[in-house]
Amino acid sequence: MTETDDAWFAGVDPGDPEAAAAAIADGEADEPRDWPALAVESGFAADEDEYYDRLHDATVAAAREAARAAERADDKQLVHALRAMDDTERTANELAERLEEWAGALLDVETGATGLDFAAVVAEREPADATEERAVSLARRVVDLREERDDLRTFIERRAPAVAPNLAEMAGPVLAARLVSLAGGLESLAKMPSGTVQVLGAEDALFAHLRGHAPSPKHGVIFTHEFVSGTRPDDRGSAARALAGKLSIAARIDHYSGDFRESVHDDLRDRMETIRARAEEDQTEEDDDE
């Protein structure tokens, strides 16, 4: 074994930055050595400056490939789909409002429909002149956006269980994707404490609380989950903490192992039954007092 056998540049063509990047990413050495001098000695570089130039090129190429790989990851694609769905819905609603102002009087549409439903009605009209043609064309674009939103939602509902099976089962595919999006990725979500997961999406309220202008928020987007929104207000804090705790565990299982574990879902259901049973007992006592 020569002194350069475990060098990152061993066997690498100096003119091939991709091969050098792979060597940087995968290589290892038993101990530090005078790599610039060894690189010159082995003929990889003419001098120390050229060695560092080639090392720079290799590390930049390796970083770019790592960034591309991370962006292509399944959870990132789920995040892109979720954000695209939100964008199409917001844009469709904004354009539908504009369309109502424009076409409501122009086309004398009296169906009682509003928003996206109004756009769907207008999209079926046959324009009588150039102005009506533009209004009807806008309505059809709105309808297209609504259909794209629905297609993206279908994709998320199909894809989320494959990316995060426990999270998707526990939260539902769309809420699971939203939590991953708010956290910045499944790995980031898996590393978050449950208290942070509990208030994801309530950042404005949390900052207002930290400034002393508002009470501490009990929940963020997880309020849309039936376990929270369907629980009486006095118990929503407990329900949100229970749900956030199990969502954190589900995210960790999904990220680190990826296998579906029924036990964590059973634990959450049992906890929610306990919380709701307490509410029923309190209601019974109130009825008896009356």
C-alpha positions in Angstrom: 0.0 0.0 0.0 1.5 3.3 -1.1 1.1 6.6 0.8 -1.6 7.8 -1.6 -3.7 4.7 -1.8 -6.2 6.2 0.7 -6.0 9.7 -0.6 -9.2 11.2 -2.1 -7.4 11.8 -5.4 -6.0 8.3 -5.7 -6.9 7.0 -9.1 -8.8 10.1 -10.1 -8.3 11.8 -13.4 -7.3 15.4 -12.6 -9.5 16.6 -15.5 -12.7 14.8 -14.3 -14.4 16.9 -11.6 -17.4 14.4 -11.4 -15.0 11.5 -10.5 -13.2 13.8 -8.0 -16.6 14.8 -6.5 -17.5 11.1 -6.0 -14.1 10.5 -4.4 -14.6 13.4 -2.0 -18.1 12.2 -1.1 -17.2 8.5 -0.6 -13.5 8.6 0.3 -11.9 8.2 3.8 -8.4 7.9 5.3 -7.1 6.3 8.4 -5.2 9.5 9.5 -4.5 13.1 8.3 -1.5 13.4 6.0 0.3 16.1 4.0 -2.2 15.7 1.1 -1.0 18.6 -1.0 2.6 17.4 -1.0 1.4 13.8 -1.8 -0.8 15.1 -4.6 2.2 16.8 -6.2 4.4 13.8 -5.6 1.9 11.4 -7.2 1.4 13.7 -10.2 -2.2 14.7 -9.5 -1.3 18.3 -9.3 1.7 20.3 -10.5 2.0 22.3 -7.3 0.1 23.1 -4.1 -2.0 25.9 -5.6 -3.2 23.6 -8.3 -4.0 20.9 -5.7 -6.3 23.3 -3.8 -7.9 24.5 -7.1 -8.8 20.9 -7.9 -9.9 20.2 -4.3 -12.2 23.3 -4.5 -13.7 22.2 -7.8 -14.3 18.7 -6.4 -15.9 19.9 -3.2 -18.2 22.3 -5.0 -19.3 19.6 -7.5 -19.9 17.2 -4.5 -22.0 19.9 -2.7 -24.1 20.6 -5.8 -24.8 16.9 -6.3 -25.8 16.5 -2.7 -28.1 19.5 -3.0 -29.7 18.0 -6.2 -30.1 14.6 -4.4 -31.8 16.3 -1.4 -34.1 18.3 -3.6 -35.1 15.1 -5.5 -36.0 13.3 -2.3 -39.6 12.0 -2.0 -40.5 14.3 1.0 -39.3 17.3 -1.0 -41.5 16.4 -3.9 -44.4 16.1 -1.5 -43.7 19.6 -0.2 -43.6 21.0 -3.7 -46.9 19.3 -4.5 -48.5 20.7 -1.3 -47.3 24.2 -2.0 -48.4 24.0 -5.6 -51.8 22.9 -4.5 -52.1 25.9 -2.1 -50.9 28.3 -4.8 -53.4 27.0 -7.4 -56.2 27.3 -4.8 -55.3 30.8 -3.8 -54.8 32.0 -7.4 -58.1 30.4 -8.5 -60.0 32.0 -5.6 -58.5 35.4 -6.3 -59.2 35.2 -10.0 -62.8 34.0 -9.2 -63.3 37.1 -7.2 -62.1 39.3 -10.0 -64.3 37.4 -12.4 -67.4 38.0 -10.3 -66.7 41.7 -10.4 -66.2 41.7 -14.1 -68.7 39.1 -15.4 -71.4 39.4 -12.9 -73.0 42.4 -14.6 -71.4 41.9 -18.1 -73.0 38.5 -18.6 -76.1 39.0 -16.3 -75.4 35.7 -14.6 -78.1 35.1 -11.9 -77.5 31.6 -10.6 -76.7 32.4 -7.0 -73.4 30.8 -7.4 -70.2 32.5 -6.1 -66.5 32.0 -6.3 -65.3 29.0 -8.1 -68.8 27.8 -8.7 -69.6 31.1 -10.4 -66.5 30.6 -12.6 -67.7 27.2 -13.6 -71.1 28.6 -14.7 -69.4 31.4 -16.7 -67.0 29.0 -18.3 -70.0 27.2 -20.0 -71.2 30.4 -21.7 -70.8 31.2 -25.4 -69.4 34.7 -25.6 -71.2 37.2 -27.8 -68.4 39.6 -28.4 -64.7 40.2 -27.7 -65.2 41.5 -24.2 -67.3 38.5 -23.2 -64.8 36.2 -24.8 -62.1 37.5 -22.5 -64.3 37.0 -19.4 -65.3 33.5 -20.4 -61.7 32.7 -21.2 -60.7 33.8 -17.7 -63.5 31.7 -16.2 -62.1 28.6 -18.1 -58.7 29.3 -16.7 -60.1 29.4 -13.2 -61.8 26.1 -13.8 -58.5 24.7 -15.1 -56.8 25.9 -11.9 -59.4 24.3 -9.7 -59.0 21.0 -11.6 -55.2 21.2 -11.2 -55.7 21.8 -7.4 -57.9 18.7 -7.2 -55.3 16.7 -9.2 -52.5 17.8 -6.9 -54.6 16.9 -3.8 -55.1 13.4 -5.3 -51.4 13.1 -5.9 -50.7 14.1 -2.3 -53.3 11.6 -0.9 -51.7 8.9 -3.0 -48.0 9.8 -2.3 -48.0 10.8 1.3 -48.6 7.2 2.7 -45.6 6.0 0.7 -43.3 8.8 1.9 -44.5 8.9 5.6 -46.9 6.0 6.3 -47.4 6.6 10.0 -47.7 10.3 9.7 -50.2 10.0 6.8 -52.3 7.5 8.7 -52.3 9.6 11.9 -52.8 13.0 10.5 -54.3 12.3 7.1 -52.3 12.7 3.9 -52.8 16.5 3.4 -52.1 17.5 7.0 -49.1 15.2 7.0 -47.7 16.9 3.9 -48.5 20.3 5.5 -46.5 19.4 8.6 -43.6 18.2 6.5 -43.8 21.4 4.5 -43.9 23.7 7.6 -41.0 21.8 9.1 -38.9 22.0 6.0 -38.7 18.2 5.4 -39.4 14.9 7.0 -36.0 14.8 8.7 -36.5 18.3 10.2 -39.9 17.3 11.4 -38.6 14.1 13.0 -36.0 16.1 14.9 -38.5 18.6 16.3 -39.8 18.3 19.9 -43.5 17.6 20.2 -44.1 21.1 21.6 -42.8 22.7 18.4 -44.9 20.3 16.2 -47.9 21.3 18.3 -47.7 25.0 17.2 -46.4 24.5 13.6 -48.4 27.0 11.5 -49.1 29.3 14.5 -45.9 31.2 14.3 -47.5 34.6 14.2 -49.5 33.9 17.4 -46.4 32.4 19.0 -44.3 35.5 18.3 -47.1 37.7 19.5 -47.1 35.7 22.7 -43.3 36.0 23.1 -43.7 39.8 22.8 -46.3 39.7 25.5 -49.2 40.7 23.2 -51.1 37.5 23.2 -51.6 34.2 25.1 -49.6 31.2 24.2 -51.2 29.3 21.2 -52.4 25.8 22.0 -52.2 24.5 18.5 -51.2 25.3 14.9 -52.4 23.5 11.8 -53.1 20.4 13.8 -56.3 22.1 14.8 -57.8 20.9 11.5 -57.4 17.3 12.8 -60.7 15.9 14.2 -59.0 14.9 17.4 -58.4 18.6 18.2 -61.2 20.4 16.4 -63.8 17.8 17.5 -62.8 18.0 21.2 -64.5 20.4 23.5 -62.6 23.7 23.9 -61.6 23.0 27.5 -59.8 19.8 26.5 -58.3 21.0 23.2 -55.0 21.8 24.8 -54.7 18.2 26.1 -55.8 16.8 22.8 -53.3 18.9 20.9 -50.5 17.9 23.2 -51.4 14.2 22.9 -51.7 14.4 19.1 -48.5 16.4 18.7 -46.6 13.9 20.8 -47.7 10.9 18.7 -47.1 12.9 15.5 -43.5 13.4 16.6 -43.1 9.7 17.2 -44.7 8.9 13.9 -42.4 11.3 12.0 -39.3 9.7 13.7 -40.5 6.2 12.8 -41.1 7.2 9.2 -37.7 9.0 8.8 -35.5 6.5 10.6 -37.2 3.2 9.7 -40.1 3.7 7.4 -42.1 0.8 8.7 -45.8 1.1 9.7 -46.4 0.6 13.4 -50.0 0.1 14.5 -49.1 0.4 18.2 -48.5 4.1 18.0 -51.9 4.7 16.4 -53.6 2.5 19.1 -51.9 4.5 21.8 -53.2 7.8 20.4 -56.7 6.4 20.1 -56.6 5.2 23.7 -55.4 8.6 24.9 -58.1 10.5 23.0 -60.7 8.1 24.4 -59.5 9.0 27.9 -59.7 12.7 27.2 -63.2 12.5 25.7 -64.4 10.2 28.5 -63.3 12.8 31.0 -65.4 15.4 29.1 -68.4 13.1 29.1 -68.0 12.6 32.9 -67.8 16.3 33.5 -71.0 16.9 31.4 -72.8 14.2 33.3 -71.9 15.8 36.6 -73.1 19.2 35.3 -76.4 17.6 34.3 -76.8 16.0 37.7 -76.1 19.3 39.4 -78.9 20.9 37.4 
